[in-house]
Amino acid sequence: MRRDDRGSASVLMVGVLVAMVVVLGAALAVAAGLAGAAKARSAANLSAIAGAVAARDAVAAATAGAGPGCAAAGEAARRNGVTLASCAADGAVITVTVTAGSAPWTASASAIAGPAYAR
């Protein structure tokens, strides 16, 4: 009895291609997660700095409250394509937390900014 092996390489190649697609998909998912985390970190830093500048100006003008600093931080977050999750002001020091991305790949980051004399 003779066996015919024609077509066996095609089955092997389909398996290899499926494996390559799975690996590529996993790599793209990891890359998207890393990009979202980097975006969240930079946007958190920028938002905290914008909020600290506005809060410093409000403190210098003797305007009380976290309003100006957090409002500026929220605007900076929006312009950077992230969502401001929380904002707290302690004088001219602003602490923010932002989120970037959408489910299931959301990333969050926090940052604190303020004048050097506020240490």
C-alpha positions as CSV (number, residue, x, y, z in Angstrom):
1,M,0.0,0.0,0.0
2,R,1.4,3.4,-1.0
3,R,0.6,6.6,0.9
4,D,0.2,9.9,-0.9
5,D,1.8,12.8,0.9
6,R,0.7,15.5,-1.5
7,G,-0.8,18.5,0.3
8,S,0.8,17.9,3.7
9,A,3.1,20.9,3.3
10,S,0.0,23.1,2.7
11,V,-1.5,22.0,6.1
12,L,1.9,22.8,7.7
13,M,2.0,26.2,6.1
14,V,-1.5,27.1,7.2
15,G,-0.5,26.2,10.8
16,V,2.6,28.3,10.6
17,L,0.6,31.3,9.2
18,V,-2.0,31.0,12.0
19,A,0.8,30.9,14.6
20,M,2.4,34.0,13.0
21,V,-1.0,35.9,13.0
22,V,-1.5,35.1,16.7
23,V,2.0,36.3,17.7
24,L,1.6,39.4,15.6
25,G,-1.8,40.1,17.3
26,A,-0.3,39.7,20.7
27,A,2.6,42.0,19.9
28,L,0.2,44.7,18.6
29,A,-1.8,44.4,21.8
30,V,1.3,44.9,24.0
31,A,2.4,47.8,21.8
32,A,-1.0,49.5,22.2
33,G,-0.8,49.1,26.0
34,L,2.7,50.5,26.1
35,A,1.7,53.5,23.9
36,G,-1.3,54.2,26.1
37,A,0.8,54.1,29.3
38,A,3.3,56.5,27.8
39,K,0.5,58.8,26.7
40,A,-1.0,58.8,30.1
41,R,2.3,59.6,31.8
42,S,3.2,62.5,29.6
43,A,-0.4,63.9,29.7
44,A,-0.4,63.6,33.5
45,N,2.9,65.6,33.7
46,L,1.6,68.3,31.4
47,S,-1.7,68.5,33.1
48,A,-0.1,68.9,36.6
49,I,2.3,71.5,35.3
50,A,-0.6,73.5,33.7
51,G,-2.6,73.2,36.9
52,A,0.4,74.3,39.0
53,V,1.0,77.4,36.9
54,A,-2.7,78.4,37.2
55,A,-2.7,77.6,40.9
56,R,0.5,79.6,41.5
57,D,-1.1,82.6,39.8
58,A,-4.3,82.2,41.8
59,V,-2.3,82.0,45.1
60,A,-0.3,85.1,44.0
61,A,-3.6,86.9,43.3
62,A,-5.0,85.7,46.7
63,T,-7.8,83.7,45.0
64,A,-8.7,80.8,47.2
65,G,-9.6,77.2,46.2
66,A,-8.5,74.6,43.8
67,G,-10.7,75.9,41.0
68,P,-8.2,77.6,38.7
69,G,-5.5,74.9,39.0
70,C,-7.8,72.0,38.5
71,A,-9.7,73.7,35.7
72,A,-6.4,74.3,33.9
73,A,-5.3,70.7,34.5
74,G,-8.6,69.5,33.1
75,E,-8.2,71.6,30.0
76,A,-4.6,70.4,29.5
77,A,-5.8,66.8,29.9
78,R,-8.6,67.2,27.4
79,R,-6.2,68.8,24.9
80,N,-3.8,65.9,25.3
81,G,-6.6,63.3,24.6
82,V,-6.9,61.9,28.1
83,T,-9.5,62.1,30.9
84,L,-8.8,63.8,34.2
85,A,-9.8,61.3,36.8
86,S,-8.9,63.3,39.9
87,C,-7.4,66.6,40.8
88,A,-6.4,68.0,44.2
89,A,-4.8,71.3,45.1
90,D,-2.7,72.2,48.1
91,G,-2.0,75.8,47.7
92,A,0.1,76.0,44.5
93,V,0.8,72.3,44.4
94,I,-1.5,70.2,42.1
95,T,-1.8,66.4,42.1
96,V,-3.6,64.9,39.1
97,T,-4.5,61.4,37.9
98,V,-5.5,60.9,34.3
99,T,-6.7,57.9,32.2
100,A,-5.9,57.2,28.6
101,G,-7.2,54.6,26.2
102,S,-10.4,52.6,26.1
103,A,-11.3,49.2,27.5
104,P,-9.6,46.7,27.8
105,W,-6.4,48.7,27.4
106,T,-6.8,51.7,29.7
107,A,-3.8,53.2,31.4
108,S,-3.7,55.7,34.2
109,A,-0.9,57.9,35.6
110,S,-0.5,60.4,38.4
111,A,1.7,63.5,38.6
112,I,2.4,66.2,41.1
113,A,3.7,69.7,40.2
114,G,4.2,72.9,42.0
115,P,6.7,75.7,42.6
116,A,10.1,74.8,44.1
117,Y,9.4,76.8,47.3
118,A,6.4,74.6,48.1
119,R,8.5,71.5,49.0
